[in-house]
Amino acid sequence: MSEESKHRPEADDLTRRQWILRLGEFVALAGISGLVPEGTASVAGHQAAQTNLSTLPPGLYGPSQEHLVQALSSAGKHWTPPTGTETEYASASSTEYQPKFFGADDFKLVARVIEVLLGKVEPTASSQAARWLDLWLSAAPGVRDAAQQLDALHRALAVAFYGEGRVRNVEIAHPDAIARVGIRALRDLSTRLYGGRDFLQLTPNEQAELLTTTAKADLETAERKFYELIRTEAIRGYYTTAEGLNELDYRGNAYYGECPGCERKP
C-alpha cells in the first residue's frame, strides 16, 4: 500500500448516495430537490462503484484530522464571526424563551409537567427539554406536509432506509393535535378532581398524583395520549442536553489525539 493511500481520507471511497444516506432522517423524509441521484439502482450497486474525492459533487468532502481538531478544540470558547463570513454562529439568547407552539400559560404547565416527569434534574436541563417539545410540535405540521408530498423516488429511498412503518407514521402522525386537545383534557381533569384548581395551582404532591392517575387512564383518552406524548419527548429532549449526555457517559463529542492502545514505533 502506498503512503498516499494510507493517508487518504475515508471519504475518498464514499459514493454520492452514501453521503445522501448519511444526512439522516430529515433529508430522506423532507425530499430536498436535487440531492437524490436519478435512477433506481440499488444502494449496494452504488456502493460498489466507488468514487474518488475529486469527482464528488461540489460541497461534498471528507473532513481532515486538522479540521476536526480545530472544530472540537473550540469547546467552551465564544467566537465572533469574521466580517463578511457566510457562517452563522449560534449563541445563547439572554432573553426569555418565547414558545412557538404553546401559549405562554400552557407552556408553563408543560414545563412543570416535564419537571415532575424528569424528577431531580438540573432546572436548565428540564427547561431545555420543555423547549425541545415546543419546537418539535411547532415543526410537526410542516414535517407532515413535506412527508405527504414526497415524490415516488424520494419516498422509495426513505422506505428502503427506514422502513414503511416509520415513513407512514410521519405522514399520518398529528402530535400537534394530540397536544392541543390533551392539555385541555389534563386541565379539565385537574379542576374536576381537585376542587376547581388548575394543574399549576396544585401542590407538588398533588401534581405527581394527578400525573399518576393520568398514566393509568384508558389509552384512548385525550389526557393519556397527551401524557404518553409529553413523557416520550421529555425523555428524548433531556438526553440531548449536556446533563443528559453526561448521564449517558456519551463520548461521541470526544476526540483522541492518538488512537487509544496504539504505540508509535520509532
N, C-alpha and C positions, 0 to 999 in steps of 0.2 A: 504494500500500500504506500503510495507516495505521501510526502509530507504535506502536500497541498490538500489531498483528500482527507488527511487526518484532521485538519483544521477547518474543513468546510462546514458552514453552519448546517444544522439539521434540516433547516427549511429548504436547502437545495433539492431535497428529494420529495418535497411536498408538491402535490398537484393542485391545480386551481380548485377542484372540487373538494379536496381535503381541507383547504383553507376555508371554503364556504361552510363545511360541516363544523369546523372549529369555532365558528362565530356564535354558535349556540342557538338556543330555542327561539329567541326573539326574532332573529333574522329568518330562520326557517319558517316561522309561522306568520311573520309580517309580510313576507314575499316581496322584498325590496327589488324593484325592477332593475334588471340588467346584471344582477350578481350571479344568478344561477346559470351555468352554461347551457347552451342549447343541446338538444338530443336526449335520448332516453337510455343511454348506455348505463350499465350497472356501475355502482361505486367501485366494485372490485376491478372492473375493467379500467377505470380511470386511475386507480391506484397503481396498476401495473405499468401504466405509461408515465414514468417519472419525468419531471420537467426540471430543467436547470433553472437556477435563480434568475439568470439573465432573460429568460423567456416568460417569466411570470408577469401578469398584468401590472401596470403602474400602481404603486402603493402597497403591493404585497411583497414582504421581505422578511427574512429571519432576523430576530434581534441578536446582536452580537453580545458577547460577555461584557464588553466595555459599556454598552448601553444599559445592560441590566444592572451592573454595579452602580452606575451613575444614578439610575432611577431609584433603586432601593436604598441607596445611601442617603437619600434626602428625607428619610423618615424623621418627623418631629420638627422639621425646618419649615419656615414660611418663605415662599418665593414671590417676587413681584415679576409679572410677565414683562419681558422686554418690549420696548416700544415697537409697534407695528407687527407683533407676532400674531399668528393665526391660532395659537394655542389658547384655550380657555382655562384659567386657573380657578378651581372651585375653592371657596373659602367659607369658613363658618360664619353664619349670619349672627349679628349681635341683636337683632330684633326678634320679637316673639313669633313663633311659628303660626302662620295663618292657614288653617285647614282648607283643603281644596275640595273635599267631598262632603264632610260633615259640617253642620252648623257649629258655631262656637260652643253652645251649650251641649250639644250631642257629643262633640269631640272631648269635652271634659268628662262626660260619662264613659266614653270609650277608653280614655286614658286611665280612668280609675278602675274599670273592669280589667284592663291589662295589668295594672299594678297588683290587683288581687290574684289574678291567674298566675303571674310570674313569681309571686312571693317575694322573698328577700333578695332583691337585686338592686343594683345602683339606680337611683332615680333617673340618671341620664340614659341608661340602657332601656328602662321602661318607657321613657319619653320617646326615644328613637323608634322603639317597636310600635308605639301608637302612631307616629308619623308615617312609618312604613305602611301600616294598614290604610291610613287615609290616602296616601299617594297611590297605593295599589288599587284601591276601589275607584279612585278618580280616573285611573287609566283603563279600567275594565271595559267600558263601552267601546273605546277605540280599539282595544286589542280584539274584542269580539267581532267588531265590524271588519277589521283587517283580515281576520281568520276566515270569515264568511265570504270574502271577496277574492281569495287566492285563486289564481288560475290553476288549471289542471296539473301542470308540470310542477309548480311550486308546492301544491298540496301533496302530490305524489312523493316528492322529496321529503316533506315533513312526516308523512305517514311511514315511509321507509325507515326514517331515522328514529322517530319517537313512538310509532305505533298508532293505529287507527283510533284507539280509545282516548289517548291524550289529545290528539288533534281534534277529535269530535267534541271533547269536553270543553276546549277553548272556544269552539264555535257556538256552543249552546249554553254555556255557563252564564248565570246572571248574579254574581256575588253582590253587585251594587243594589239590586232589588232586594236580595235577602237582608242586606244590612239596613236598608231604609225601613222595611216592614218590621224586621226583628227588633230594632232599637225601640220602636214604638210599643211592641209587644212586651219587651222587658220592663219598660216604664209602667205600662198598664198593670203588669203582674206585681210590681213593687207597690203601687198605690192600693191594689186590691188586698194584698197580704199584710201590709204594714200600715194600716190606718190612714191611707191617703198620702203617705210620704213618698216622694220620688227617690230613686236609687241613690242619688247624691246626698240625700238627707238622712240616709240610714247610717247606723254606726258601722265600723269596720266588720264587726262580727255578724251583723245583720246582712251586710253586703255579701260576705262569704257564704252565709246561709242561703241567701236568695240564689246565688250562682250555683250552689249545690243542688237546690231544688230545680233550677233550670236544666242542669246537666242530666237530671233524671226524668225530664218531661218526655212526652211522646216525640219520636223522631220527626214527625211531620208537622209539629207545631212551629210557629214562626220564631218563638223565643229559643227553642232548641236548635234550630238551624242557624240562628244568629250566634248562639253560644259556640257551636262547633266551628263556625267560620272564624270568629274572633280568636278562639283558642289556637287554631291551626296557624293563623297568620301572626299571632303574638309570639308564638314559639319560633316561627321562621324569622320574624323580624329581630327577635332577641339574639339569635345565633348568627346574625350578621353584624352585631355591634362588637365593639372592642372587648367588652366584658364577656360576651357570649363566645367569641372566638378564643379568648384566653381560657375559658372554662373547658372548651373542647381541646385545648392544647394544640390549636391549629398552627401548622408550620409552613403553610403554603406561601406566606409572605416573608419567609426567611431565605437568606442566600448564603451559601457556603463559598468561601474564597477558594477552598481546595476541596476536592472530592473526599468525603469522610472515609477513613480506612485505607486510603491510598498513600503510599510512601514514594517520594520522588527519588529516583535513583541518580547517583552522581554521574 
